[in-house]
Amino acid sequence: MSCARCLKLPRKRMHCFPLSSQEYEPALTKKHLHIHIADTKGNSLFGEVADQRNKLLTIFSKMKTSYNKLKLEHANCPRQIQQLRYMSQQSERLYRQCINLIEYDRVITLKEQNGELHE
């Protein structure tokens, strides 16, 4: 005798056993209760612990895979950050040089204009 719950379980060999004499009384078979016992699990407490352990191992495995994927994806980030800092510093230096050239050019232009006024 099997129930809907047993059919949905993974491919472990499961057995459904009706409680007491419910199997023999047709009036009670509509609301029969089952005890599900896996062949690999002796005690239900140990079975629950094993199930919980398997769930946690699955979660751990997924997290480890995700961690390794992200680690590979972001392995170049420190190098890229360093390159961006260098580019920023270089841009700042070039900007200062341009500003200095513009100021120098203004000074020369002002001196020339000043010289033309005095002549």
Secondary structure, 3 states (H helix, E strand, C coil): CCCHHHHHCCCCCEEEEECCCCCCCCCCHHHCCEEEEECCCCCHHHHHHHHHHHHHHHHHHHHHHHHHHHHHHCCCHHHHHHHHHHHHHHHHHHHHHHHHHHHHHHHHHHHHHHHHHHC
